[in-house]
């Protein structure tokens, strides 16, 4: 399971949960919080995220909530 926790100006944070293959939904094996920073390749500095990206994450997370 992956869900977006935060979308900022130049970065976003996602939570990844890894569950076992047993039928129990509470069989959480690992939890990872990842921060992605959008970087300008020419300057190697943080750059603003594209405006459309926040909505994409919101829509993706909403699809996952309806499938659970």
C-alpha positions in Angstrom: 0.0 0.0 0.0 1.3 3.4 -0.9 -0.3 6.7 0.2 0.8 10.3 -0.1 1.2 12.0 3.3 2.3 15.5 2.1 2.8 17.5 -1.1 5.0 20.6 -0.6 6.4 23.2 -3.0 9.5 21.1 -4.0 8.9 17.7 -2.4 6.4 15.1 -1.5 6.3 12.4 1.2 4.8 9.0 0.7 4.1 6.1 3.1 4.7 2.6 1.9 3.4 -0.4 3.8 4.6 -3.9 3.0 2.3 -6.7 4.2 2.8 -10.5 4.3 1.1 -12.9 2.0 -1.2 -14.3 4.7 -4.9 -13.4 4.5 -4.6 -11.3 7.6 -4.8 -7.6 6.6 -2.9 -6.6 9.8 0.2 -8.6 8.9 2.3 -5.5 8.5 6.0 -6.4 7.8 7.5 -3.0 7.1 6.6 0.7 6.9 8.7 3.1 4.9 8.3 6.9 4.8 10.0 8.3 1.7 10.6 12.0 0.8 11.1 12.7 -2.8 12.6 16.1 -3.8 12.1 17.5 -7.3 15.5 18.6 -8.5 16.6 20.8 -11.4 19.2 18.7 -13.2 21.1 21.7 -14.5 21.6 23.3 -11.0 21.2 20.3 -8.8 18.9 22.4 -6.6 15.3 21.7 -5.5 12.8 22.9 -8.0 9.0 23.6 -7.7 6.8 20.5 -8.3 4.6 20.7 -11.4 1.1 22.1 -10.4 -0.7 19.0 -11.7 1.2 16.6 -9.5 -0.7 17.2 -6.2 -4.0 16.4 -7.9 -2.6 13.2 -9.4 -1.6 12.0 -5.9 -4.9 12.9 -4.4 -6.8 11.1 -7.2 -4.5 8.0 -6.8 -5.0 7.8 -3.1 -8.8 8.2 -3.4 -8.9 5.2 -5.8 -7.0 3.1 -3.2 -9.5 4.0 -0.4 -12.5 2.9 -2.5 -10.8 -0.5 -3.3 -10.2 -1.4 0.4 
